[in-house]
């Protein structure tokens, strides 16, 4: 059974990671996966879906840590998609607890 969320999320995550279809195609070759740009367009439009192996490689490439939740296979709270930059900001914030109050004040939280 096809999961319609896969196409939407793959496209969104590729764009969040500032990758072109051509760059994804080239990076997949490093893993021994040969996918023409037309194939990747098919995945992102929902016409076809990548194999499980290819999907896992794409998830790694797009920094998707929780695959099941991201693609709607867990009945949990809504998935929050973070870019690499946003993840790094969160890591930096967590690493300096003394600055939490200043950040909250800056953001008016």
N, C-alpha and C positions, 0 to 999 in steps of 0.2 A: 504494500500500500504506500502510495506516495505521500510525503509530508509536504504540504504547500509552504510551510514556514521555511524550509531549507533554502529555496530559491531567494526569498526575500532577505533572509539573514546572511547568506553568503555574499550577496551583492552589497548589503549594508556594511558588513565587516571588511570586505575588500576596499571599499571606499574609505572607511575609517582608518585603514592602514595605509592609505595613499598609494595603492597599487593599481596599475592598469591591468587589463585583461592579458595583454602581451607579457607583462612582468610575471603574472601568476603562471602563465604557460611555461615561461622560462624556468621559474623556480621549481615547478613540479618536475621538470626534467632531472633536477638534482636528486630527486627521490626515485628516479626510474619510471616516472609517470608521464606519459606523452599525451597531452591534451591540447588539441588545437584551440585557438581563440574561439572558434565557432562552437566547440564543445562546451567551453566555459560559459559562453553566452547562453547556451542551452540550459546549463545548470541554473544560471541566474534568472532565467525567464520561466523556469518550471517545466520546460518541455521534456527534460531528462533530469536524472539525478546522478551524482557521482557514486562510485562504488564506496563501500564502507571504508576501505583502506584510503582511498583518495579523500574522502570526507575528513578522516582523522588527520591527514597531512594538511589539508586546508585549514582545519581548526588550529593546528599548531602554528601554521604560517600567519593566521589572523589573530593569534593570541586568545583563542577561545579556550578557557580553562574548564568550564563545566558544560560539556557537550550535551548531556541529557537535558539539563535545565534550559540551556540556550535554545534548543530546537523543540522545546515543549513536551518532552517526554517525562518530566517530573511535574507533579501537581503542586508547585510551590508558588510563592509570590512572583509577580512579574519580573522578567529578566531585565537587569540593568546593563546595557551595553556600554562598556568603557573603552575609550581609545587607549593606546599605549601611553600617551602623554598623561591622560587622566589617571591611569594606574600608577604611574611614576609619582604624580602629585600626591596621591593617597599614601603611597609608601613613604614619601618624604615627610608628610604630615604626621604619620604614625611614629616615625623615628625621632621626632622632637616634641615630646609631650609638653615641655615648658612653653612652647609657642602656640598651643591649642587656643588659649584665651585670646591671644593677639589675632589669630586667624578668624576666630568667631567674631571678634569686634570689627575687623576689617570687612567681613562679609555681612555684618549686621545680623548675626544669628543669635 
